[in-house]
Amino acid sequence: MAGSGSSEVRTPIFSGENYEFWRIKMVTIFKSLGLWGLVEKGTPVFDSKMKTKKVEESSEEEAEAEMCAVLMKDAKALGIIQNAVSDQIFPRIANADSAKMAWTLLYSEYHGGDQVRSVKLQNLRREFEYMRMREGEQLTAYLTRLNELINQMKTFGEVLSNERLVQKVLISLSRVYDPICLVIENTKSLETIELQEVIAILKSQEQRFDLHYVDIAEKAFGSFSIDQKGQNKNNAQSGSAKSQKSWKPNNKPWESRQKPQQAGAGQISNGSHSVQQDGVKPQCKVCSKFHYGECRYKG
């Protein structure tokens, strides 16, 4: 049954990056299969000179059977480690004859010393302090980025308190969440409120934002359709009005054209001036006769 159960476990493949995450997953797999003790402490010594208490109380046959069972478990754990590394990493543990030896080789090379771990942790702390939610970024995407960084800090031994995480979330959100953040800060105690409760409140606010944006988009689309219809109607009316106004003789509208008034034989009165009509002699104001040119009786 143990073999069938182990075949269902999918081990993560370590290719040289994110060793801490890989190590945590592997420890969980070994514990679920009952092999973590062999990987961490190694196999007990079985020989004629140094025997365990359990071997002294049992017969030699039982001791050999127990030793074979332990060695089979150790070989099983070693095979899991070998299958959980890529072909580029496998040469580093190819000569290891026990699960503990292979595990220790990988731990020594990729876990790093205290100084290396201190530098990495300091960089993660700096990234945590400066992390902010981008404009237009979804709340879920930002919380995922933040959670990944928090998990990396945990692998190096940095465990942040619930209050510190709540404060970080509230001060790092974009400006659209300022009103709801102020409500949480003024109505809730940041020392006792759980991070999951804050996230639930923020997600409900994000849903309200989405509904509000959808409502605005629908109204904008409806007003756009109405404006298009009104504009087409106005264009039709203005087109007919322009066609009527464009019907002008000699570029003058009909309303502004005055009807000619007959001021006498051969004259058309236009205000105080007399306009000569084609083919008719004008009437002289001096002798009251009809002729061209200057009157001889003038003066």
C-alpha positions in Angstrom: 0.0 0.0 0.0 2.9 2.3 0.7 4.3 1.8 -2.7 1.0 2.5 -4.4 0.6 5.6 -2.3 4.1 6.9 -3.2 3.5 6.4 -6.9 0.7 9.0 -6.6 3.0 11.6 -5.1 4.5 14.0 -7.7 7.8 15.3 -6.6 8.9 18.9 -7.6 11.9 19.1 -9.9 14.8 21.2 -8.6 16.8 22.8 -11.4 19.0 25.1 -9.3 16.5 27.9 -8.4 14.2 28.4 -5.5 15.9 25.8 -3.4 14.1 26.8 -0.2 10.7 26.2 -1.7 11.8 22.9 -3.1 13.2 21.8 0.2 9.9 22.6 2.0 7.9 20.5 -0.5 10.3 17.6 -0.2 10.3 17.6 3.6 6.5 17.4 3.4 6.7 14.4 1.0 9.2 12.6 3.1 7.1 13.0 6.3 3.9 11.8 4.5 5.8 8.6 3.5 7.5 8.1 6.9 11.0 8.6 5.5 12.0 12.0 6.9 13.8 10.4 9.9 16.1 8.5 7.6 16.8 11.6 5.4 17.4 13.9 8.4 19.4 11.5 10.7 20.5 8.7 8.4 20.3 4.9 8.9 21.3 3.4 12.3 24.5 1.3 12.5 24.0 -2.4 12.3 27.1 -4.5 13.0 28.4 -7.1 15.5 30.3 -4.6 17.6 27.7 -1.8 17.9 24.1 -2.8 18.1 21.0 -0.9 19.0 19.0 -1.9 22.0 16.3 -3.3 19.8 18.8 -5.6 18.1 20.1 -6.9 21.4 16.6 -7.9 22.5 15.7 -9.7 19.3 17.3 -12.6 17.4 19.8 -12.2 14.7 17.2 -13.1 12.0 14.9 -10.4 13.1 17.8 -7.9 13.2 18.7 -8.8 9.6 15.1 -8.4 8.5 14.9 -5.0 10.2 18.2 -3.9 8.7 17.0 -4.9 5.2 13.7 -3.0 5.8 15.6 0.1 6.9 18.0 0.0 3.9 15.1 -0.4 1.6 13.4 2.7 3.0 16.7 4.6 2.7 17.1 3.5 -0.9 13.5 4.6 -1.5 14.2 8.0 -0.1 17.4 8.3 -2.1 15.5 7.4 -5.3 13.0 10.1 -4.5 15.7 12.7 -4.2 17.4 11.6 -7.4 14.2 11.8 -9.3 13.4 15.2 -7.8 16.5 16.9 -9.4 17.2 17.9 -13.0 19.9 16.3 -15.1 22.1 19.3 -14.5 21.9 18.9 -10.7 22.1 15.1 -10.6 25.9 14.8 -11.0 26.3 16.6 -7.6 24.6 13.7 -5.8 25.5 10.8 -8.1 28.0 9.4 -5.7 25.8 9.6 -2.6 25.0 6.1 -1.3 22.4 7.3 1.2 19.5 9.7 1.4 21.1 11.7 4.1 24.3 12.2 2.2 22.4 13.4 -1.0 20.3 15.7 1.1 23.3 17.1 2.9 25.1 17.8 -0.3 22.3 19.8 -1.8 21.7 21.6 1.5 25.3 22.6 1.8 25.6 23.9 -1.7 22.2 25.7 -2.2 21.1 26.6 1.3 24.1 28.8 1.8 26.0 30.0 4.9 24.8 32.4 7.5 26.3 35.4 5.8 24.7 34.6 2.4 21.4 34.0 4.0 21.6 37.2 5.9 22.3 39.2 2.7 19.4 37.5 0.9 17.0 38.2 3.8 18.0 41.8 3.9 17.2 42.2 0.2 13.8 40.6 0.8 13.1 43.0 3.6 14.0 45.9 1.4 11.7 44.6 -1.3 8.9 44.2 1.2 9.2 47.7 2.5 9.1 49.3 -1.0 6.4 47.1 -2.5 3.4 49.0 -3.6 0.2 48.3 -5.6 0.5 49.5 -9.1 -2.1 51.8 -10.7 -4.7 49.7 -12.5 -3.5 46.5 -10.9 -6.1 44.1 -9.6 -6.3 43.5 -5.9 -5.9 39.7 -6.3 -2.7 40.1 -8.4 -1.1 42.4 -5.9 -1.9 40.2 -2.9 -0.4 37.2 -4.8 2.8 39.2 -5.3 2.9 40.2 -1.7 2.2 36.7 -0.5 5.1 35.2 -2.6 7.5 37.7 -1.1 6.3 36.9 2.5 6.8 33.2 1.8 10.3 33.8 0.6 11.1 35.7 3.8 9.7 32.7 5.8 12.1 30.3 4.2 15.0 32.5 5.6 13.5 32.5 9.1 11.7 35.9 8.9 8.2 35.5 10.3 6.1 38.7 10.2 3.3 39.3 12.7 -0.3 39.6 11.7 -0.4 43.3 12.7 2.6 44.1 10.6 1.0 42.4 7.6 -2.3 44.3 8.1 -0.4 47.6 8.2 1.5 46.7 5.1 -1.6 45.9 3.1 -3.4 49.1 4.2 -0.6 51.5 3.4 0.5 49.9 0.1 -2.8 49.9 -1.8 -3.5 52.3 -4.6 -5.4 55.6 -4.1 -8.8 54.2 -5.0 -8.8 52.1 -1.8 -8.0 55.1 0.4 -11.6 55.6 1.6 -12.1 51.9 2.6 -8.7 51.9 4.3 -9.6 54.9 6.4 -12.8 53.2 7.4 -10.9 50.1 8.5 -8.3 52.1 10.4 -10.9 54.1 12.2 -13.4 51.3 13.0 -11.1 48.3 13.6 -8.2 47.6 15.9 -5.1 46.8 13.8 -3.7 44.8 16.7 -6.6 42.3 16.8 -8.1 42.3 13.3 -7.1 39.3 11.2 -5.5 39.7 7.8 -8.1 37.5 6.2 -10.8 39.8 7.4 -9.1 42.8 6.0 -8.7 41.0 2.6 -12.3 40.0 2.6 -13.4 43.7 3.1 -11.1 44.8 0.4 -12.3 42.2 -2.1 -15.9 43.2 -1.5 -14.9 46.8 -2.2 -13.3 45.7 -5.4 -16.5 44.0 -6.5 -18.4 47.3 -5.9 -15.8 49.0 -8.1 -16.4 46.5 -10.8 -20.2 46.9 -10.7 -19.8 50.7 -10.7 -17.5 50.6 -13.8 -20.0 48.3 -15.6 -22.9 50.7 -14.8 -20.9 53.7 -16.1 -20.0 51.9 -19.3 -23.6 50.9 -19.9 -24.8 54.5 -19.4 -22.0 55.9 -21.6 -23.0 53.5 -24.3 -26.6 54.4 -24.1 -26.0 58.1 -24.1 -23.7 57.6 -27.1 -26.5 55.9 -29.0 -29.0 58.7 -28.2 -26.5 61.4 -29.2 -25.9 59.6 -32.5 -29.6 59.5 -33.3 -30.1 63.2 -32.3 -27.1 64.3 -34.2 -28.3 62.5 -37.3 -31.7 64.1 -37.0 -30.2 67.6 -36.4 -27.9 67.1 -39.4 -31.0 66.2 -41.6 -32.8 69.3 -40.4 -29.9 71.6 -40.8 -29.2 70.2 -44.3 -32.7 71.0 -45.4 -32.4 74.5 -43.9 -29.1 75.1 -45.7 -30.6 74.0 -49.0 -33.4 76.5 -48.6 -31.0 79.3 -47.6 -28.7 78.5 -50.5 -31.5 79.3 -53.0 -30.6 83.0 -53.5 -30.6 85.1 -56.6 -27.3 87.1 -57.1 -26.2 85.8 -53.6 -29.0 87.8 -51.9 -31.8 86.2 -49.9 -35.4 86.7 -51.1 -36.4 88.4 -47.8 -33.7 91.1 -48.2 -34.6 91.8 -51.8 -36.9 94.8 -52.1 -39.5 95.3 -54.7 -38.9 98.1 -57.2 -41.1 101.2 -56.8 -41.9 103.3 -59.9 -41.0 106.9 -59.3 -42.0 108.2 -62.7 -41.4 107.7 -66.4 -38.0 106.3 -66.9 -37.0 106.5 -63.2 -36.6 103.9 -60.5 -36.4 105.4 -57.0 -33.9 103.9 -54.7 -33.8 106.1 -51.6 -33.0 109.7 -52.6 -31.1 108.8 -55.8 -32.5 108.4 -59.3 -31.3 105.4 -61.3 -31.2 105.6 -65.0 -33.3 102.9 -66.7 -31.9 101.3 -69.8 -33.3 102.9 -73.1 -35.1 105.9 -71.4 -33.7 109.4 -71.1 -33.6 110.8 -67.6 -35.7 113.7 -66.6 -33.7 116.9 -66.0 -34.3 118.6 -62.7 -33.6 122.1 -64.2 -35.9 122.2 -67.3 -38.0 119.1 -66.5 -37.2 117.7 -69.9 -35.8 114.4 -70.9 -32.3 114.5 -72.2 -28.7 113.3 -71.6 -25.8 115.3 -70.3 -25.7 118.6 -68.6 -28.7 121.0 -68.9 -28.0 124.2 -70.9 -30.4 126.1 -68.7 -28.4 125.3 -65.6 -27.2 128.5 -63.9 
